[in-house]
Amino acid sequence: MPGSLSRSPGTLSALHALSAEFTALRRDIHRHPELGYQEFRTSELVAQRLASWGYRVTRGLGGTGVVGQLVCGQGGKRLGLRADMDALPIQEATGLPHASSHAGLMHACGHDGHTAMLLAAAKHLAEHGQFDGTLNLIFQPAEEGLGGAKKMMEDGLFEQFPCDAIFAMHNMPGFPRGQLLLREGATMASSENITITLQGQGGHGAMPHVAIDPVVAGAAIVMGLQTIVARNVPPLHMAVITVGAFQAGEANNVIPQTATLKLSVRSLDRAVRQLLNRRIRELVEAQAHSYGCQATVDFQGGYPVLVNTQPETEFARQVALELLGADQVVLQTAPLTGSEDFAFMLEQVPGSYLFIGNGDAASGGHGACMVHNPNYDFDDGNIAIGSAYWVRLTERFLSA
């Protein structure tokens, strides 16, 4: 990593000059939200902009993913910056002039803003960037539970575009606009989506002794699952097992044949994640057997723990301090129990995932509203700050 940094606000001033252009672009993307693997309009917009600025553009990784590569000088270092592009199946309720024009879809997580920030940085770096090496800008589809990062990697992302380090940024409501929050180590939780199917024997509710009731077995399993966190996970480690759905039967006097439970499971430690998966299977199968039922436990894929590497995070901290000063930087923020598929990329390439404040209660407005909410909106004031951060990080990492 490059050495110590001195504060240089000039980059921020330069990116403020692009704010109007990329605010308009962000709001255009916001008006036309697209779900994961359906980001056809968005990826086309991204690809055209990058190509017009001189980037070598590659499309199709992960279906609708786009990578823009810019090589300057003869330096051998390679940097990756990633932004996500997909929206959510939520009906927008902001009433803003740039609100979604597609019923039931909206950018409720700020991916439109992440894309705009990275594009603004891309334009500035193409026109004024001072660096020596290879810059890979990764515009990823399908972050929202669909594993677009993993799909891009399976399609050869890092074989085609090797990176010595990779970074990403997500907006965070509840913190002042533009504040940068960093953390080394485990930063976001792993997630598992698990479906449990219990097979019993249906019968009349008045004669339960000639049936095998999967509802009773399921109720016992719901309660038993909580003992895994209470009695198997070390007390100083975080773990969550949530049964979000329990579906069985339709009539009050009929014992159903089957029952289904749907689980969300999270942890901040890789070993704890393995422990949870093992104990869930053991407990469910044993508990179901004790009630005479058969159990099928279906692990439907999830995201690993997002772990930021120490050298890259320390470098990212120094860039943040240079750009904004200590008052606007949180050096070691608390971990989050939400999940993020950038974790897959960090399993293969060292790097860091940071946050930018989207507004707090004092600032009010839609930016302070939590993500995945119909009233949320990205704070356009972050476009200059976020893009300036990417410019400074690029120029420092790929310093001549």
LODRENVO-678993 format. One record per residue: z negated, x, y of N, C-alpha, C in turn; residue in one letter. Coordinates in steps of 0.05 Angstrom, whole numbers, padded with zeros to 5 digits, always signed. Last residue first. Example, Ala and Ser with C-alpha at 12.3 -4.5 7.8 and 13.67 -1.06 7.14 Angstrom:
2
-00142+00257-00045-00143+00273-00021-00157+00258+00001s;-00156+00264-00114-00156+00246-00090-00156+00264-00066a;
END
This chain:
400
+00187+00037+00132+00206+00059+00129+00191+00086+00125a;+00152-00013+00095+00154+00005+00118+00172+00029+00112s;+00145-00059+00067+00170-00045+00063+00174-00026+00087l;+00095-00076+00087+00098-00070+00058+00123-00053+00053f;+00107-00085+00141+00087-00065+00133+00090-00057+00104r;+00147-00123+00140+00153-00098+00153+00132-00077+00146e;+00121-00165+00111+00145-00152+00101+00150-00125+00113t;+00078-00177+00146+00073-00168+00119+00097-00154+00107l;+00106-00194+00191+00089-00171+00193+00084-00160+00165r;+00133-00240+00170+00148-00218+00181+00131-00193+00182v;+00090-00272+00153+00109-00262+00133+00125-00239+00144w;+00067-00282+00204+00052-00268+00183+00071-00257+00162y;+00106-00311+00228+00099-00285+00239+00084-00269+00219a;+00103-00358+00197+00127-00341+00195+00122-00313+00207s;+00051-00377+00211+00058-00370+00184+00082-00352+00181g;+00058-00384+00267+00037-00366+00257+00044-00357+00228i;+00101-00420+00272+00102-00394+00285+00082-00374+00273a;+00080-00463+00242+00106-00450+00235+00108-00423+00247i;+00034-00488+00259+00031-00466+00239+00058-00452+00233n;+00048-00531+00289+00038-00507+00303+00035-00483+00285g;+00058-00572+00254+00081-00555+00262+00072-00530+00278d;+00020-00589+00201+00018-00583+00229+00040-00563+00237d;+00041-00640+00156+00039-00612+00162+00038-00607+00192f;+00003-00699+00144+00027-00686+00155+00021-00657+00160d;-00024-00756+00109-00022-00727+00114+00004-00720+00127y;-00030-00807+00092-00032-00803+00120-00029-00773+00128n;-00030-00809+00036-00008-00821+00050-00007-00816+00080p;-00047-00746+00007-00056-00770+00020-00033-00782+00035n;-00041-00695-00010-00037-00716-00030-00049-00742-00019h;-00089-00662+00034-00063-00664+00020-00064-00686-00001v;-00130-00693+00084-00126-00678+00060-00099-00682+00047m;-00120-00688+00154-00121-00706+00130-00115-00689+00105c;-00109-00656+00196-00135-00654+00184-00138-00671+00159a;-00058-00671+00211-00061-00645+00199-00088-00641+00186g;-00061-00719+00239-00053-00720+00211-00057-00694+00196h;-00120-00716+00282-00092-00718+00276-00087-00717+00246g;-00172-00666+00296-00162-00693+00290-00133-00693+00282g;-00201-00622+00310-00173-00624+00321-00162-00652+00316s;-00248-00630+00284-00249-00627+00313-00221-00631+00325a;-00235-00630+00230-00243-00655+00243-00243-00653+00273a;-00176-00586+00229-00203-00595+00220-00210-00620+00235d;-00116-00556+00205-00130-00574+00223-00156-00583+00212g;-00096-00522+00168-00077-00543+00177-00091-00562+00197n;-00100-00452+00155-00113-00477+00163-00094-00497+00175g;-00070-00423+00100-00069-00425+00129-00081-00453+00137i;-00084-00379+00046-00084-00405+00057-00082-00403+00088f;-00052-00339-00006-00071-00344+00016-00066-00371+00027l;-00046-00300-00062-00041-00327-00052-00061-00333-00031y;-00018-00237-00082-00040-00253-00070-00029-00279-00059s;-00004-00191-00136+00001-00204-00110-00023-00220-00101g;+00034-00165-00192+00010-00165-00175+00016-00178-00148p;+00066-00206-00240+00070-00188-00217+00044-00188-00200v;+00049-00239-00281+00070-00220-00287+00072-00199-00265q;+00011-00273-00262+00006-00261-00288+00026-00239-00294e;+00034-00291-00216+00013-00271-00213+00005-00259-00240l;+00066-00332-00236+00079-00308-00224+00059-00285-00222m;+00027-00369-00252+00045-00357-00272+00058-00331-00261f;+00005-00383-00203-00011-00368-00222+00006-00355-00243a;+00037-00418-00179+00041-00390-00171+00025-00372-00189f;+00018-00468-00192+00034-00454-00213+00043-00426-00204d;-00048-00487-00184-00024-00478-00170-00008-00461-00189e;-00105-00532-00175-00089-00513-00190-00062-00509-00177s;-00173-00539-00149-00145-00547-00152-00129-00525-00167g;-00219-00514-00139-00216-00524-00166-00189-00538-00170t;-00221-00452-00103-00215-00480-00104-00212-00489-00133l;-00269-00404-00076-00247-00412-00094-00244-00443-00093p;-00280-00387-00006-00289-00398-00032-00266-00405-00050a;-00253-00326+00023-00259-00355+00023-00269-00363-00005t;-00259-00272+00052-00264-00279+00024-00273-00308+00023q;-00242-00270+00106-00235-00248+00088-00239-00255+00059l;-00211-00309+00151-00233-00310+00132-00226-00291+00109v;-00192-00301+00218-00187-00293+00190-00213-00296+00174v;-00199-00305+00271-00181-00324+00259-00175-00318+00230q;-00231-00264+00289-00241-00291+00293-00224-00312+00278d;-00202-00216+00280-00223-00224+00261-00232-00253+00264a;-00130-00224+00291-00157-00215+00298-00178-00228+00280g;-00077-00234+00278-00093-00255+00292-00120-00246+00301l;-00051-00188+00258-00035-00209+00271-00053-00227+00289l;-00090-00156+00235-00073-00145+00255-00059-00167+00271e;-00111-00192+00197-00128-00182+00219-00111-00170+00242l;-00067-00197+00163-00078-00221+00177-00095-00212+00201a;-00062-00145+00144-00040-00157+00159-00050-00181+00175v;-00110-00142+00116-00106-00124+00139-00083-00134+00156q;-00103-00180+00075-00124-00183+00095-00118-00167+00120r;-00061-00156+00046-00056-00182+00060-00077-00187+00081a;-00090-00112+00025-00068-00108+00043-00062-00133+00060f;-00126-00141-00007-00136-00125+00015-00114-00118+00035e;-00089-00162-00043-00105-00180-00026-00116-00165-00002t;-00070-00117-00068-00051-00133-00053-00066-00152-00034e;-00117-00097-00093-00102-00081-00073-00084-00098-00056p;-00134-00143-00127-00150-00132-00105-00133-00116-00085q;-00097-00203-00141-00104-00175-00147-00116-00162-00122t;-00117-00268-00155-00106-00250-00135-00115-00222-00141n;-00105-00314-00203-00121-00291-00198-00106-00272-00179v;-00109-00378-00225-00094-00362-00205-00113-00339-00197l;-00109-00396-00293-00125-00389-00269-00108-00371-00251v;-00048-00432-00312-00070-00413-00316-00087-00410-00290p;-00033-00502-00321-00030-00478-00305-00053-00459-00311y;-00007-00534-00380-00022-00533-00355-00016-00507-00340g;+00006-00575-00438+00013-00554-00419-00003-00556-00393g;-00016-00614-00469+00010-00618-00458+00018-00598-00436q;-00047-00619-00529-00048-00602-00504-00019-00602-00493f;-00071-00670-00564-00046-00660-00554-00049-00645-00528d;-00104-00686-00620-00109-00674-00594-00084-00660-00585v;-00118-00741-00659-00097-00722-00652-00102-00713-00623t;-00164-00764-00708-00159-00756-00680-00135-00737-00679a;-00185-00819-00745-00169-00795-00744-00162-00789-00715q;-00252-00845-00758-00226-00845-00745-00211-00819-00749c;-00305-00847-00774-00284-00856-00793-00256-00857-00782g;-00341-00825-00742-00338-00854-00739-00316-00864-00757y;-00336-00772-00753-00362-00784-00758-00361-00814-00756s;-00284-00761-00735-00289-00762-00764-00316-00776-00770h;-00294-00759-00680-00277-00780-00691-00282-00783-00721a;-00326-00712-00679-00337-00738-00670-00320-00761-00681q;-00289-00673-00697-00314-00678-00712-00326-00705-00704a;-00248-00676-00658-00242-00680-00687-00267-00687-00702e;-00277-00666-00611-00262-00691-00614-00257-00696-00644v;-00299-00614-00619-00316-00637-00615-00302-00663-00621l;-00253-00582-00626-00273-00583-00647-00290-00608-00644e;-00225-00590-00577-00212-00596-00603-00234-00600-00625r;-00264-00571-00541-00254-00598-00539-00242-00606-00566i;-00270-00517-00557-00292-00536-00561-00283-00565-00559r;-00220-00495-00542-00229-00494-00570-00250-00515-00575r;-00217-00505-00487-00196-00515-00505-00206-00516-00534n;-00264-00477-00469-00261-00506-00466-00240-00517-00485l;-00250-00423-00483-00273-00436-00495-00271-00466-00493l;-00206-00414-00450-00203-00413-00479-00225-00427-00493q;-00233-00418-00400-00211-00436-00406-00206-00437-00436r;-00268-00376-00403-00279-00403-00403-00257-00423-00410v;-00231-00334-00399-00246-00337-00423-00258-00365-00425a;-00212-00342-00347-00194-00344-00369-00208-00348-00395r;-00242-00384-00299-00245-00360-00315-00227-00363-00340d;-00247-00432-00275-00240-00409-00258-00242-00383-00273l;-00220-00495-00300-00240-00473-00300-00229-00451-00282s;-00210-00563-00323-00206-00541-00303-00228-00520-00306r;-00175-00618-00348-00195-00597-00354-00189-00573-00336v;-00166-00685-00357-00160-00663-00339-00182-00643-00342s;-00145-00730-00409-00164-00711-00397-00151-00692-00377l;-00143-00793-00437-00128-00773-00422-00147-00756-00406k;-00145-00828-00498-00160-00816-00476-00143-00795-00463l;-00132-00887-00534-00122-00862-00522-00139-00854-00499t;-00137-00919-00597-00148-00915-00570-00137-00888-00560a;-00115-00968-00645-00116-00942-00633-00129-00942-00606t;-00125-01020-00662-00119-01000-00682-00122-00972-00671q;-00181-01058-00634-00154-01047-00635-00150-01025-00657p;-00211-01117-00649-00216-01088-00651-00188-01075-00653i;-00213-01174-00610-00197-01158-00629-00204-01129-00627v;-00235-01203-00570-00244-01209-00597-00227-01194-00618n;-00211-01191-00522-00240-01186-00525-00250-01190-00553n;-00148-01155-00522-00164-01180-00525-00193-01173-00531a;-00128-01104-00519-00122-01123-00498-00139-01148-00499e;-00135-01032-00535-00137-01060-00538-00130-01077-00514g;-00147-00978-00492-00150-00989-00519-00151-01019-00518a;-00154-00919-00455-00137-00943-00460-00140-00952-00489q;-00178-00884-00406-00187-00892-00433-00174-00919-00438f;-00170-00830-00361-00159-00855-00373-00170-00859-00401a;-00197-00785-00346-00186-00801-00326-00175-00828-00335g;-00248-00747-00359-00232-00767-00374-00222-00787-00353v;-00254-00680-00342-00253-00707-00331-00236-00724-00350t;-00290-00624-00340-00276-00641-00360-00277-00669-00350i;-00296-00563-00309-00294-00592-00305-00279-00604-00328v;-00334-00505-00293-00317-00519-00311-00318-00549-00306a;-00355-00442-00270-00346-00469-00263-00329-00480-00286m;-00414-00405-00289-00385-00408-00289-00378-00437-00284h;-00468-00401-00296-00457-00390-00271-00426-00392-00270l;-00479-00423-00347-00486-00438-00323-00473-00427-00297p;-00426-00420-00395-00448-00406-00381-00454-00419-00354p;-00414-00477-00435-00404-00460-00413-00427-00446-00399v;-00444-00508-00469-00427-00487-00480-00418-00467-00459n;-00473-00549-00443-00486-00533-00464-00470-00510-00475r;-00444-00575-00403-00473-00572-00400-00485-00552-00419a;-00391-00575-00421-00397-00561-00396-00427-00555-00394v;-00401-00603-00468-00388-00577-00470-00394-00561-00444i;-00422-00652-00455-00441-00632-00465-00428-00604-00467t;-00379-00683-00443-00395-00673-00421-00415-00652-00430q;-00361-00700-00493-00345-00680-00479-00361-00668-00456l;-00395-00742-00507-00398-00716-00519-00384-00694-00505g;-00375-00785-00477-00401-00774-00471-00405-00746-00483m;-00324-00790-00501-00327-00787-00472-00354-00775-00465v;-00339-00798-00555-00325-00774-00547-00327-00769-00517i;-00361-00849-00553-00378-00826-00561-00365-00800-00553a;-00316-00878-00540-00338-00878-00521-00357-00854-00528a;-00284-00869-00585-00275-00859-00559-00298-00857-00540g;-00313-00897-00623-00309-00868-00627-00302-00856-00600a;-00308-00948-00602-00335-00936-00604-00332-00906-00607v;-00252-00953-00607-00265-00955-00580-00293-00942-00581v;-00238-00952-00660-00233-00928-00644-00245-00929-00616p;-00271-00977-00714-00268-00982-00685-00263-00956-00670d;-00248-01004-00769-00257-00978-00760-00251-00977-00730i;-00272-01064-00803-00253-01049-00786-00265-01021-00781a;-00311-01092-00827-00286-01088-00843-00265-01074-00826v;-00350-01098-00789-00356-01081-00813-00332-01076-00830h;-00335-01133-00750-00331-01105-00745-00335-01087-00769p;-00319-01190-00743-00324-01177-00769-00320-01147-00766m;-00306-01207-00693-00329-01220-00706-00336-01207-00733a;-00260-01181-00680-00284-01173-00667-00309-01185-00680g;-00218-01163-00734-00229-01184-00717-00256-01175-00706h;-00182-01100-00730-00195-01122-00744-00205-01143-00724g;-00154-01035-00744-00158-01059-00728-00171-01081-00744g;-00178-00973-00752-00167-00995-00768-00174-01021-00753q;-00156-00916-00715-00176-00930-00730-00164-00951-00748g;-00141-00858-00683-00129-00878-00702-00152-00890-00718q;-00136-00834-00619-00155-00841-00641-00143-00863-00657l;-00111-00782-00582-00104-00807-00595-00122-00811-00619t;-00115-00749-00522-00129-00753-00548-00121-00781-00558i;-00083-00704-00482-00083-00731-00491-00095-00733-00519t;-00091-00661-00427-00097-00666-00455-00097-00696-00461i;-00075-00612-00385-00070-00640-00389-00072-00646-00419n;-00111-00562-00350-00100-00572-00376-00097-00602-00375e;-00113-00509-00304-00113-00538-00309-00100-00544-00336s;-00152-00460-00269-00133-00468-00290-00134-00498-00292s;-00164-00458-00198-00171-00463-00225-00147-00466-00244a;-00157-00402-00153-00153-00430-00160-00155-00434-00190m;-00180-00350-00154-00178-00365-00129-00173-00395-00133t;-00207-00292-00178-00201-00320-00185-00202-00337-00161a;-00190-00239-00131-00201-00250-00156-00192-00278-00161g;-00197-00248-00060-00189-00232-00083-00202-00243-00108e;-00173-00289-00009-00193-00285-00029-00181-00267-00051r;-00166-00315+00058-00157-00299+00036-00180-00296+00015l;-00139-00353+00109-00162-00351+00090-00152-00337+00065l;-00126-00360+00178-00117-00349+00152-00141-00344+00134l;-00116-00413+00223-00135-00394+00211-00125-00385+00183q;-00079-00452+00238-00071-00424+00240-00091-00404+00230g;-00128-00500+00254-00099-00493+00254-00096-00463+00256r;-00189-00496+00217-00174-00496+00242-00145-00488+00239p;-00193-00535+00157-00197-00510+00171-00180-00510+00196f;-00177-00583+00137-00205-00578+00137-00213-00552+00151g;-00118-00566+00098-00133-00583+00117-00163-00578+00115p;-00080-00511+00088-00106-00522+00079-00119-00539+00101m;-00017-00488+00062-00034-00499+00083-00059-00511+00072n;-00006-00428+00026-00008-00457+00026-00025-00466+00049h;+00036-00374+00007+00017-00385+00026+00018-00416+00024m;+00046-00313-00031+00052-00341-00025+00030-00352-00007a;+00075-00252-00056+00056-00267-00040+00065-00295-00036f;+00081-00195-00099+00090-00222-00091+00068-00237-00077i;+00106-00130-00114+00084-00148-00106+00097-00174-00097a;+00152-00110-00134+00128-00094-00137+00103-00109-00130d;+00200-00147-00170+00183-00145-00147+00159-00127-00153c;+00268-00159-00189+00242-00146-00194+00226-00144-00168p;+00307-00204-00201+00296-00196-00175+00268-00184-00180f;+00321-00210-00255+00343-00208-00235+00332-00197-00208q;+00270-00211-00277+00290-00192-00288+00313-00188-00268e;+00245-00251-00249+00236-00223-00244+00254-00202-00258f;+00277-00297-00267+00271-00291-00239+00265-00261-00235l;+00296-00319-00315+00301-00292-00309+00295-00283-00281g;+00281-00369-00331+00309-00365-00325+00316-00337-00315d;+00227-00363-00333+00241-00366-00359+00271-00362-00355e;+00217-00365-00278+00212-00340-00293+00227-00340-00320m;+00229-00418-00267+00245-00397-00254+00242-00371-00269m;+00189-00442-00299+00217-00446-00306+00235-00425-00292k;+00142-00425-00272+00147-00416-00299+00176-00419-00307k;+00151-00454-00224+00148-00425-00224+00154-00413-00252a;+00149-00508-00240+00174-00496-00231+00174-00466-00230g;+00111-00543-00264+00114-00515-00273+00140-00502-00264g;+00095-00593-00250+00119-00591-00268+00126-00562-00275l;+00056-00599-00212+00050-00606-00239+00072-00602-00259g;+00091-00586-00163+00071-00608-00167+00069-00616-00196e;+00133-00551-00160+00105-00540-00162+00086-00561-00171e;+00191-00557-00159+00174-00569-00179+00147-00555-00182a;+00225-00496-00139+00223-00524-00143+00198-00532-00159p;+00220-00444-00090+00214-00454-00117+00214-00484-00118q;+00249-00392-00064+00245-00420-00057+00244-00435-00083f;+00236-00327-00048+00237-00345-00071+00230-00374-00062i;+00265-00271-00024+00253-00296-00015+00258-00317-00037l;+00258-00204-00028+00266-00227-00045+00251-00251-00036n;+00278-00145+00000+00262-00169+00005+00274-00192-00011l;+00276-00076-00008+00288-00101-00017+00269-00124-00014t;+00276-00027+00045+00272-00035+00018+00285-00062+00012g;+00250-00020+00103+00266-00003+00086+00260-00010+00057d;+00252-00054+00167+00240-00047+00141+00260-00032+00124f;+00252-00094+00216+00251-00065+00214+00237-00058+00188q;+00290-00151+00236+00272-00138+00218+00275-00108+00217g;+00324-00182+00265+00308-00162+00280+00290-00146+00262h;+00354-00215+00232+00365-00208+00258+00350-00184+00271e;+00325-00221+00185+00354-00215+00183+00365-00205+00210a;+00275-00235+00205+00278-00210+00191+00308-00202+00188l;+00286-00285+00228+00278-00263+00245+00282-00237+00231h;+00301-00315+00181+00320-00311+00203+00312-00287+00221k;+00254-00312+00151+00279-00301+00140+00299-00296+00163a;+00217-00339+00182+00213-00310+00178+00239-00297+00168a;+00239-00389+00176+00237-00378+00203+00234-00347+00201a;+00233-00396+00120+00260-00395+00132+00259-00382+00160l;+00178-00399+00116+00191-00376+00104+00220-00374+00114l;+00167-00446+00145+00155-00420+00153+00171-00397+00142m;+00196-00485+00116+00204-00478+00143+00192-00452+00153a;+00167-00485+00067+00195-00477+00068+00204-00469+00096t;+00118-00503+00086+00119-00477+00073+00148-00467+00073h;+00132-00554+00105+00123-00534+00123+00125-00506+00111g;+00145-00579+00056+00166-00577+00078+00158-00556+00098d;+00097-00578+00031+00117-00559+00021+00141-00557+00041h;+00055-00612+00044+00063-00592+00063+00083-00572+00053g;+00041-00654+00014+00027-00630+00008+00036-00607+00026c;+00072-00698+00019+00044-00702+00024+00028-00677+00018a;+00129-00717+00033+00118-00691+00032+00089-00693+00039h;+00143-00776-00008+00136-00762+00017+00127-00734+00012m;+00166-00838-00033+00167-00809-00034+00158-00798-00007l;+00169-00893-00026+00154-00882-00049+00154-00852-00052g;+00232-00893+00005+00208-00908-00003+00195-00895-00028a;+00252-00846+00049+00255-00854+00021+00230-00868+00012h;+00243-00824+00098+00262-00846+00097+00267-00856+00069s;+00180-00803+00122+00199-00804+00100+00217-00828+00102s;+00176-00793+00194+00165-00801+00168+00187-00804+00147a;+00184-00777+00246+00198-00762+00225+00188-00770+00197h;+00151-00811+00276+00180-00813+00279+00196-00799+00256p;+00097-00836+00234+00109-00816+00251+00139-00819+00254l;+00068-00867+00198+00081-00880+00221+00094-00861+00241g;+00041-00851+00152+00034-00838+00178+00045-00853+00202t;+00046-00865+00100+00034-00885+00118+00028-00873+00145a;+00090-00860+00044+00079-00849+00069+00069-00871+00087e;+00076-00865-00023+00087-00880-00001+00075-00870+00026q;+00090-00812-00068+00070-00826-00052+00085-00840-00029i;+00107-00769-00106+00113-00797-00108+00091-00814-00095p;+00123-00710-00066+00106-00725-00084+00113-00755-00084l;+00168-00652-00064+00151-00673-00052+00136-00688-00073a;+00182-00581-00066+00182-00609-00077+00162-00626-00062d;+00183-00526-00052+00201-00545-00038+00197-00574-00045m;+00146-00465-00037+00153-00488-00055+00167-00509-00039d;+00159-00395-00029+00152-00421-00017+00161-00443-00037a;+00144-00325-00034+00151-00351-00047+00142-00375-00030r;+00168-00260-00033+00153-00281-00018+00162-00308-00028l;+00167-00195-00059+00173-00223-00063+00156-00241-00046g;+00195-00130-00050+00175-00149-00043+00185-00178-00048l;+00202-00064-00070+00213-00091-00073+00190-00111-00068r;+00222+00003-00053+00202-00018-00057+00214-00045-00055k;+00260+00042-00042+00259+00032-00069+00239+00009-00073g;+00303+00048+00015+00277+00047+00003+00277+00033-00024g;+00348+00051+00045+00350+00063+00018+00323+00061+00004q;+00365-00007+00085+00359+00021+00081+00361+00029+00052g;+00352-00071+00060+00355-00054+00084+00348-00025+00077c;+00372-00130+00031+00366-00102+00026+00372-00087+00052v;+00352-00193+00014+00361-00177+00036+00352-00148+00031l;+00363-00253-00022+00356-00224-00023+00368-00210+00000q;+00338-00315-00040+00353-00300-00020+00344-00271-00019g;+00341-00363-00089+00330-00337-00082+00349-00324-00062v;+00322-00428-00108+00340-00411-00092+00326-00385-00087v;+00321-00481-00158+00310-00458-00144+00331-00442-00129g;+00336-00522-00190+00343-00524-00162+00331-00501-00145t;+00331-00492-00244+00347-00516-00237+00355-00516-00208g;+00310-00442-00247+00292-00465-00248+00305-00491-00241g;+00362-00419-00210+00339-00411-00225+00318-00433-00224l;+00402-00439-00175+00401-00448-00202+00378-00439-00219g;+00430-00385-00134+00421-00413-00139+00417-00417-00168r;+00424-00332-00091+00427-00340-00119+00415-00367-00123t;+00452-00297-00037+00439-00322-00046+00445-00327-00075v;+00439-00247+00007+00453-00252-00018+00438-00275-00032r;+00437-00262+00077+00424-00258+00051+00443-00262+00028y;+00460-00274+00126+00468-00250+00112+00453-00243+00087g;+00453-00322+00149+00438-00300+00161+00444-00274+00146w;+00480-00357+00117+00490-00354+00144+00477-00330+00158s;+00448-00356+00071+00474-00344+00070+00485-00339+00098a;+00404-00386+00090+00401-00358+00081+00428-00344+00082l;+00428-00436+00099+00415-00421+00121+00413-00392+00113r;+00445-00450+00047+00464-00447+00069+00453-00431+00092q;+00397-00453+00019+00418-00434+00011+00437-00429+00034a;+00370-00495+00045+00358-00468+00044+00380-00448+00039v;+00405-00538+00035+00398-00531+00062+00388-00502+00064l;+00402-00539-00021+00427-00533-00008+00423-00525+00021e;+00348-00552-00028+00358-00526-00037+00385-00519-00025s;+00349-00605-00006+00332-00583+00005+00342-00556-00003t;+00384-00632-00040+00390-00630-00011+00374-00606+00001r;+00357-00625-00090+00385-00617-00086+00392-00613-00057f;+00308-00627-00120+00309-00617-00092+00338-00608-00085e;+00291-00643-00169+00311-00660-00156+00315-00651-00127q;+00250-00614-00188+00275-00610-00201+00297-00629-00191y;+00204-00659-00157+00209-00634-00171+00234-00635-00189g;+00233-00702-00105+00214-00694-00126+00222-00669-00140l;+00243-00697-00036+00255-00697-00062+00234-00688-00083e;+00249-00726+00030+00233-00714+00009+00247-00717-00018p;+00270-00727+00086+00286-00729+00062+00272-00716+00038h;+00236-00717+00128+00249-00744+00127+00264-00748+00101r;+00224-00664+00119+00203-00684+00114+00215-00712+00112h;+00270-00639+00134+00263-00638+00106+00242-00660+00100i;+00264-00651+00189+00288-00660+00174+00282-00660+00144d;+00219-00623+00201+00218-00652+00202+00242-00665+00189r;+00238-00570+00195+00216-00580+00178+00215-00611+00178r;+00276-00569+00236+00284-00566+00208+00263-00577+00189l;+00243-00574+00281+00264-00594+00276+00273-00593+00247a;+00214-00527+00274+00200-00553+00274+00220-00575+00268t;+00254-00491+00282+00244-00495+00254+00225-00518+00252f;+00266-00495+00337+00287-00497+00316+00276-00504+00289e;+00215-00487+00360+00229-00513+00363+00251-00516+00342a;+00201-00433+00345+00186-00457+00336+00201-00483+00338s;+00222-00386+00360+00237-00401+00340+00224-00427+00333l;+00185-00365+00394+00211-00372+00405+00228-00388+00386a;+00144-00351+00360+00141-00375+00377+00167-00384+00388h;+00162-00302+00342+00166-00325+00325+00160-00351+00340l;+00148-00268+00385+00176-00271+00377+00181-00295+00360a;+00093-00272+00384+00108-00282+00408+00137-00287+00401s;+00082-00247+00335+00075-00275+00339+00090-00287+00363l;+00098-00195+00347+00112-00210+00326+00107-00240+00330t;+00061-00178+00384+00088-00182+00392+00104-00198+00372g;+00008-00165+00371+00015-00193+00374+00044-00199+00381p;-00019-00122+00330+00007-00123+00345+00015-00151+00348s;-00071-00077+00312-00063-00104+00320-00038-00103+00337r;-00056-00030+00261-00066-00035+00288-00055-00062+00297s;-00077-00014+00195-00059-00028+00213-00072-00031+00240l;-00078+00038+00145-00091+00020+00164-00071+00010+00185s;-00022+00044+00099-00049+00049+00108-00059+00029+00129g;+00013+00008+00047+00011+00023+00072-00017+00025+00081p;+00000+00017-00024+00000+00000+00000+00000+00017+00025m;
END
